[in-house]
Amino acid sequence: MKDKEERIARAVAYFKEGFNCSQSVVAAFADLYGFTHEQALHMSASFGGGIGRMRLTCGAVCGMFLLAGLETAAMEGKDRATKSRNYAIVQMLAEKFRAENGTISCARLLGIDRNTPISSEAEPRTAAYYAKRPCPKMIESAARIFAEYLESIGY
């Protein structure tokens, strides 16, 4: 993929502009699938903060999975083979991320106790916010893993 490093850098830059982890990853690749920047932001908006700020699966990982679906979705409900292929790719991407980062759990990546009360309130993006967050590294990791996957299939 000739523009791999540019896409990875763009994903991190989107986060630093204030977009969530999922939006950042999806927006960096959505043009490959015919989506506009705005459409990418819409379709991935709910997956930030570990899915709606519930601190479940990392938003960058969710973004990677959304992209995998754009690449390999079954277009007929009875197409079990394509559905299974998509699931295998999602599991492979998850394992690569887990191998690099230890987990795909947003809470674990952030060092948050699972019993911490959940809030829907997005935190202000300040220097202190960015200093304590591993999110740019997670976004870079997810974007790199997805770009390498695309390279492996001939992009």
C-alpha positions in Angstrom: 0.0 0.0 0.0 1.8 3.0 -1.3 0.2 5.6 1.1 0.3 3.4 4.2 2.3 5.7 6.4 0.2 8.7 5.3 -3.0 6.9 6.2 -1.7 5.9 9.6 -0.5 9.5 10.4 -3.9 10.8 9.2 -5.7 8.4 11.6 -3.7 9.8 14.5 -4.2 13.4 13.4 -7.9 12.9 13.3 -7.9 11.9 16.9 -5.8 14.9 17.8 -8.5 17.0 16.0 -11.0 15.7 18.5 -12.6 12.7 16.7 -13.0 9.5 18.6 -10.7 6.5 18.1 -13.1 4.6 15.8 -13.8 7.7 13.7 -10.1 8.3 13.4 -9.3 4.8 12.0 -12.4 4.6 9.7 -12.0 8.1 8.3 -8.4 7.3 7.3 -9.4 4.4 5.0 -13.1 5.1 4.1 -12.3 6.6 0.7 -11.0 3.2 -0.4 -14.6 2.0 -0.1 -16.3 5.0 -1.8 -17.3 6.8 1.5 -16.8 10.5 2.1 -15.1 11.8 5.2 -18.5 12.8 6.6 -20.0 9.4 6.0 -17.0 7.8 7.7 -17.5 10.0 10.7 -21.2 9.2 10.8 -20.9 5.4 10.5 -18.2 5.1 13.2 -19.4 7.7 15.7 -21.0 5.4 18.2 -17.9 3.1 18.6 -15.6 5.6 20.3 -14.8 5.2 24.0 -15.0 1.5 23.8 -18.5 1.6 22.2 -20.5 4.6 23.3 -18.0 5.4 26.1 -18.9 2.1 27.9 -15.2 1.1 27.8 -15.8 -2.3 26.1 -14.0 -3.1 22.9 -11.4 -0.4 22.0 -12.8 2.1 19.5 -9.8 1.9 17.3 -10.3 -1.9 17.1 -14.0 -1.4 16.4 -13.0 0.9 13.5 -10.7 -1.7 12.2 -13.6 -4.2 12.3 -15.9 -1.8 10.6 -13.4 -1.5 7.8 -13.0 -5.3 7.6 -16.7 -5.5 7.0 -16.5 -3.0 4.2 -13.7 -5.2 2.7 -15.3 -8.6 3.2 -19.0 -8.4 3.9 -21.5 -11.1 2.9 -24.0 -9.5 0.6 -26.6 -12.3 0.9 -27.9 -13.5 4.2 -27.4 -17.2 3.3 -23.7 -16.7 2.3 -22.2 -18.5 5.2 -18.8 -18.8 3.6 -18.3 -15.1 3.1 -19.7 -14.4 6.6 -17.2 -17.0 8.1 -14.4 -15.4 6.1 -15.2 -12.0 7.5 -15.3 -13.4 11.0 -11.9 -15.1 10.5 -10.4 -11.8 9.3 -11.9 -9.9 12.3 -10.5 -12.5 14.7 -7.0 -12.3 13.0 -7.0 -8.5 13.2 -8.1 -8.7 16.9 -5.3 -11.2 17.7 -2.7 -9.0 16.0 -3.9 -6.0 18.0 -4.0 -8.1 21.2 -0.4 -9.3 20.6 0.8 -5.7 20.2 -1.2 -4.1 23.0 -2.1 -6.9 25.4 -5.9 -6.5 25.1 -8.7 -5.2 22.9 -10.5 -3.9 26.0 -10.8 -0.1 26.2 -11.0 -0.2 30.0 -7.9 -2.3 30.3 -6.0 -0.2 27.8 -6.9 2.9 29.8 -6.2 1.2 33.1 -9.8 1.8 34.3 -11.4 -0.6 36.8 -14.5 -2.2 35.2 -16.5 -1.1 38.3 -15.8 2.5 37.6 -19.2 4.2 36.8 -19.8 4.8 33.2 -20.6 8.3 31.9 -21.7 9.4 28.5 -20.0 12.7 28.9 -17.1 13.1 26.4 -14.0 14.6 28.1 -12.6 17.9 27.0 -9.6 17.5 24.8 -6.8 19.2 26.7 -3.1 18.7 26.9 -3.7 16.7 30.1 -6.2 14.5 28.3 -3.7 13.7 25.5 -0.9 13.2 28.0 -2.7 10.5 29.9 -4.3 8.6 27.0 -2.7 5.7 25.1 -5.3 6.3 22.4 -3.0 7.7 19.7 -0.8 4.6 20.0 -3.9 2.4 19.8 -5.1 4.3 16.7 -1.7 4.0 15.1 -1.6 0.3 15.9 -5.0 -0.4 14.5 -4.4 1.6 11.4 -1.1 -0.1 10.8 -2.6 -3.6 11.3 -5.4 -2.8 8.9 -3.0 -1.3 6.3 -0.8 -4.3 6.5 -3.8 -6.5 6.0 -4.7 -4.6 2.9 -1.1 -5.0 1.7 -1.4 -8.7 2.2 -4.4 -8.9 -0.1 -2.9 -6.8 -2.8 -3.7 -3.2 -2.1 
